[in-house]
């Protein structure tokens, strides 16, 4: 198993399939994009499946989340999902996406074995979407969400980040829309994962701000810690249920003490946390001929050294030098 010195056990693996993205969200990367990884630096499909296989069969991983960048840009995605679904024991599989390519791929992903999706959508206003993402693709995201729901990739979760002066007034509208369409909405506090290091703690829309805004229109009943477990989102029943809304307060109410995640970057590095400043190279081990037992040993050692927490609200916090597009959300 993947255990650290604080007794936390990682059962959830986040796999970044690519560092590339077809949006340019202001809180993630600059308008001109980034220096993408060279193809030889990326893990191949076979390498990804082998590492996931080691994690699932030897290290106790029960859930696999495919991320990016934008994972739908990975040409071999459907085949990877199909091969991971054939593992014994079979892990639960989900995918985090911006939704742009989901309309044409949702059915194939479901048939391959994907269980559900998380789709990022920060606004219901096409003009605000264009400002936030620097792309005019709002309709494509809405169509992708519909296709995912129709394909049975449920519960379809929608992740929203509120930004001051842009969409900070949209929380109630987003929740009403999510309830209407049977999506599970989750608000995420903006985190310091932008390549241009423009994040500032002052002025950030906090979990408290979000909940206060939602309560102007809805009755929210806490679901309780026993329901949350190691999940990052605190959840509330909306108007008595059955619909729920979640808030991931990564900055103001960090959940590091219950973290059960390990992360694999697109170029084969183990990261113990989104905000880790160190990585452990599995790609080199793979390509030098290491067997599965040796790779598992390296992975265990990396996780044993996981730090207590990210400390995002600490003045001494050092922002990692890799943007979110390179390490997975």
For each residue, the residues with C-beta under 8 A, 3 or more apart:
1: 9 10 59 60
2: 9 10 11 55 59 60 61 262 299 300 303
3: 7 8 9 10 300 303 304
4: 7 8 10 272 303 304 305 306
5: 304 305 306
6: 257 306 308
7: 3 4
8: 3 4 257 258 259 260 306
9: 1 2 3 60 260
10: 1 2 3 4 13 59 60 61 259 260 261 262 303
11: 2 60 61 62 63 260
12: 61 62 63 65 230 260 261 262
13: 10 52 55 61 63 64 65 91 261 262 263 264
14: 65 67 261 262 263 264 328 329
15: 48 51 52 64 65 66 67 263 264 328
16: 19 67 68 69 71 263 264 265 266 326 327 328
17: 48 66 67 68 69 71 74 77 80 266
18: 42 68 69 70 71 73 74 266
19: 16 34 36 37 68 69 266 267 325 326
20: 36 68 69 70 73 325
21: 24 25 28 29 68 69 70 73 98 325
22: 70 73 98 100 101 135 137
23: 28 70 98 100 133 134 135 137
24: 21 28 29 30 31 33 133 134 135
25: 21 28 29 132 133 134
26: 131 132 133 134 163 194
27: 132 161 163 190 193 194 199
28: 21 23 24 25 193 194 195 323 324 325
29: 21 24 25 33 34 194 195 196 323 325
30: 24 33 34 195 196
31: 24 134
32:
33: 24 29 30 36
34: 19 29 30 195 323 325 326
35:
36: 19 20 33
37: 19 41 42 266 267 326
38: 41 42
39: 42
40:
41: 37 38 267 283
42: 18 37 38 39 266 267
43: 47 48 51 266 267 268 283 286
44: 47 48
45: 48 49 76 79 80
46: 49 50
47: 43 44 50 51 268 283 286
48: 15 17 43 44 45 51 52 80
49: 45 46 52 53 80 83 84
50: 46 47 53 54 286 292
51: 15 43 47 48 54 55 264 268 282 286 295
52: 13 15 48 49 55 56 61 64 84 87 91
53: 49 50 56 57 84 87 292
54: 50 51 57 58 59 292 295 296 299
55: 2 13 51 52 58 59 61 64 262 299
56: 52 53 59 61 62 64 84 87 89 91
57: 53 54 87 88 89
58: 54 55 292 293 296
59: 1 2 10 54 55 56 296 299 300
60: 1 2 9 10 11
61: 2 10 11 12 13 52 55 56 64 91 262
62: 11 12 56 89 91 92
63: 11 12 13 91 92 93 94
64: 13 15 52 55 56 61 84 91 92 93 94
65: 12 13 14 15 93 94 95 96 118
66: 15 17 71 77 80 81 93 94 95 96
67: 14 15 16 17 71 95 96 328 329
68: 16 17 18 19 20 21 71 72 73 74 96 97 266 325 328 329
69: 16 17 18 19 20 21 73 266 325 326 328
70: 18 20 21 22 23 73 97 98 100 101
71: 16 17 18 66 67 68 74 77 95 96 97
72: 68 77 95 97 98 100 101 102 105
73: 18 20 21 22 68 69 70 101
74: 17 18 68 71 77 80
75:
76: 45 79 80
77: 17 66 71 72 74 80 81 105 109
78: 81 82 105 108 109 112
79: 45 76 82 83 112
80: 17 45 48 49 66 74 76 77 83 84
81: 66 77 78 84 85 93 109 112 113 114
82: 78 79 85 86 112 113
83: 49 79 80 86 87
84: 49 52 53 56 64 80 81 87 91 93 113
85: 81 82 90 93 112 113 114
86: 82 83 90 113
87: 52 53 56 57 83 84 90 91
88: 57
89: 56 57 62
90: 85 86 87 113
91: 13 52 56 61 62 63 64 84 87
92: 62 63 64 115
93: 63 64 65 66 81 84 85 113 114 115
94: 63 64 65 66 114 115 116 117 118
95: 65 66 67 71 72 109 114 116 117 118
96: 65 66 67 68 71 117 118 119 120 159 328 329
97: 68 70 71 72 100 101 102 117 118 119 120 144
98: 21 22 23 70 72 119 120 133 141
99: 102 119 120 121 140 141 142 144 145 148
100: 22 23 70 72 97 137 140 141 144
101: 22 70 72 73 97 104 105 140 144
102: 72 97 99 105 106 117 119 143 144 145 147 148
103: 106 140 143 144 146 147
104: 101 147
105: 72 77 78 101 102 108 109
106: 102 103 109 110 117 144 147 148 150 151 153
107: 110 111 147 151
108: 78 105 111 112
109: 77 78 81 95 105 106 112 114 117 151 153
110: 106 107 113 114 151 152 153
111: 107 108
112: 78 79 81 82 85 108 109
113: 81 82 84 85 86 90 93 110
114: 81 85 93 94 95 109 110 117 153
115: 92 93 94 153
116: 94 95 153 154 155 156 157
117: 94 95 96 97 102 106 109 114 148 153 156 157
118: 65 94 95 96 97 157 158 159 186
119: 96 97 98 99 102 141 144 145 148 156 157 158 159
120: 96 97 98 99 158 159 160 161
121: 99 129 141 142 145 158 159 160
122: 128 129 132 160 161 162 163 167
123: 128 129 132 138 160 166 167 170 174
124: 170 173 174 177
125: 128 129 138 167 170
126: 129 130 136 138 139
127: 130 131
128: 122 123 125 131 132 166 167 170
129: 121 122 123 125 126 132 133 136 137 138 141
130: 126 127 133 134 135 136 138
131: 26 127 128 134 166
132: 25 26 27 122 123 128 129 163 166 167
133: 23 24 25 26 98 129 130 137
134: 23 24 25 26 31 130 131
135: 22 23 24 130
136: 126 129 130
137: 22 23 100 129 133 140 141
138: 123 125 126 129 130 141 142
139: 126 142 143
140: 99 100 101 103 137 143 144
141: 98 99 100 119 121 129 137 138 144 145
142: 99 121 138 139 145 146
143: 102 103 139 140 146 147
144: 97 99 100 101 102 103 106 119 140 141 147 148
145: 99 102 119 121 141 142 148 149 156 158 181 183
146: 103 142 143 149 150 181
147: 102 103 104 106 107 143 144 150 151
148: 99 102 106 117 119 144 145 151 153 154 156
149: 145 146 152 153 154 156 181 182 183
150: 106 146 147
151: 106 107 109 110 147 148
152: 110 149
153: 106 109 110 114 115 116 117 148 149 156
154: 116 148 149
155: 116 183 184
156: 116 117 119 145 148 149 153 182 183 184
157: 116 117 118 119 183 184 185 186
158: 118 119 120 121 145 174 178 183 184 185 186
159: 96 118 119 120 121 186 188
160: 120 121 122 123 170 174 185 186 187 188
161: 27 120 122 187 188 189 190
162: 122 167 168 170 171 187 190 205 209 210
163: 26 27 122 132 166 167 168 190 205
164: 168 203 204 205
165: 168
166: 123 128 131 132 163
167: 122 123 125 128 132 162 163 170
168: 162 163 164 165 171 205 209
169: 213
170: 123 124 125 128 160 162 167 173 174
171: 162 168 174 175 187 210 213 214
172: 175 176 213 214 216 217 218
173: 124 170 176 177
174: 123 124 158 160 170 171 177 178 185
175: 171 172 178 179 185 214 217 218 238 245
176: 172 173 179 180 217
177: 124 173 174 180 181 183
178: 158 174 175 181 183 184 185 243 245
179: 175 176 182 238 243
180: 176 177
181: 145 146 149 177 178
182: 149 156 179 243
183: 145 149 155 156 157 158 177 178
184: 155 156 157 158 178 243 244 245 246
185: 157 158 160 174 175 178 245 246
186: 118 157 158 159 160 233 245 246 247 248
187: 160 161 162 171 207 210 245 246 247 248
188: 159 160 161 191 247 248 250
189: 161 204 205 206 207 247 248 249 250 251 252
190: 27 161 162 163 199 204 205 251
191: 188 199 250 251 274 312 324
192: 197 199 275 312 317 319
193: 27 28 199 274 319 320 323 324
194: 26 27 28 29 197 198 199 323 324
195: 28 29 30 34 323 325
196: 29 30
197: 192 194 319
198: 194
199: 27 190 191 192 193 194 204 319
200: 203 204
201: 204 251 313
202:
203: 164 200
204: 164 189 190 199 200 201 251
205: 162 163 164 168 189 190 209 210
206: 189 209 210 249 251 252
207: 187 189 210 211 234 247 249 252 253
208: 211 212 252
209: 162 168 205 206 212 213
210: 162 171 187 205 206 207 213 214 247
211: 207 208 214 215 220 236 247
212: 208 209 215 216
213: 169 171 172 209 210 216
214: 171 172 175 210 211 217 218 220 245
215: 211 212 218 219 220
216: 172 212 213
217: 172 175 176 214
218: 172 175 214 215 238 239 245
219: 215 238 239 240
220: 211 214 215 236 237 238 245
221: 236 237 240 241
222: 234 235 236
223: 227 228 234 235 236 237 244
224: 227 228
225: 228
226: 229
227: 223 224 235
228: 223 224 225 231 233 234 235
229: 226 258
230: 12 255 258 259 260
231: 228 235
232: 248 250 255
233: 186 228 246 247 248
234: 207 222 223 228 246 247 248 249 253
235: 222 223 227 228 231 244 245 246
236: 211 220 221 222 223 244 245 246 247
237: 220 221 223 240 241 242 243 244
238: 175 179 218 219 220 241 243 244 245
239: 218 219 243
240: 219 221 237
241: 221 237 238 244
242: 237
243: 178 179 182 184 237 238 239
244: 184 223 235 236 237 238 241
245: 175 178 184 185 186 187 214 218 220 235 236 238
246: 184 185 186 187 233 234 235 236
247: 186 187 188 189 207 210 211 233 234 236
248: 186 187 188 189 232 233 234
249: 189 206 207 234 252 253 254 255
250: 188 189 191 232 254 255 310 312
251: 189 190 191 201 204 206 254 312 313
252: 189 206 207 208 249 313
253: 207 234 249
254: 249 250 251 309 310 311 312 313
255: 230 232 249 250 258 259
256: 259 273 308 309 310
257: 6 8 308 309
258: 8 229 230 255
259: 8 10 230 255 256 273
260: 8 9 10 11 12 230
261: 10 12 13 14 273
262: 2 10 12 13 14 55 61 270 271 272 299 303
263: 13 14 15 16 270 271 272 273 274 327 328
264: 13 14 15 16 51 268 269 270 271 282 328
265: 16 268 269 271 279 322 326 327 328
266: 16 17 18 19 37 42 43 68 69 326 328
267: 19 37 41 42 43 283
268: 43 47 51 264 265 281 282 283 284 286
269: 264 265 279 280 281 282 283
270: 262 263 264 279 280 281 282 298 299 302 303
271: 262 263 264 265 274 276 279 327
272: 4 262 263 276 302 303 305 306 307
273: 256 259 261 263 276 306 307 310
274: 191 193 263 271 310 320 324 327 328 329
275: 192 310 312 317 319 320
276: 271 272 273 279 307 320
277: 318 320 321
278:
279: 265 269 270 271 276
280: 269 270 298 299 301 302
281: 268 269 270 284 285
282: 51 264 268 269 270 285 286 295 298 299
283: 41 43 47 267 268 269 286 287
284: 268 281 287 288
285: 281 282 288 290 294 295 298
286: 43 47 50 51 268 282 283 290 295
287: 283 284
288: 284 285
289:
290: 285 286 294 295 298
291: 294 295
292: 50 53 54 58 295 296
293: 58 296 297
294: 285 290 291 297 298
295: 51 54 282 285 286 290 291 292 298 299
296: 54 58 59 292 293 299 300
297: 293 294 300 301
298: 270 280 282 285 290 294 295 301 302
299: 2 54 55 59 262 270 280 282 295 296 302 303
300: 2 3 59 296 297 303 304
301: 280 297 298 304 305
302: 270 272 280 298 299 305 306
303: 2 3 4 10 262 270 272 299 300 306
304: 3 4 5 300 301
305: 4 5 272 301 302
306: 4 5 6 8 272 273 302 303
307: 272 273 276 310
308: 6 256 257
309: 254 256 257
310: 250 254 256 273 274 275 307 317
311: 254 314 316 317
312: 191 192 250 251 254 275 317
313: 201 251 252 254 317
314: 311 317
315:
316: 311
317: 192 275 310 311 312 313 314
318: 277
319: 192 193 197 199 275
320: 193 274 275 276 277 327
321: 277
322: 265 326 327
323: 28 29 34 193 194 195 326 327
324: 28 191 193 194 274 327 328 329
325: 19 20 21 28 29 34 68 69 195
326: 16 19 34 37 69 265 266 322 323
327: 16 263 265 271 274 320 322 323 324
328: 14 15 16 67 68 69 96 263 264 265 266 274 324
329: 14 67 68 96 274 324
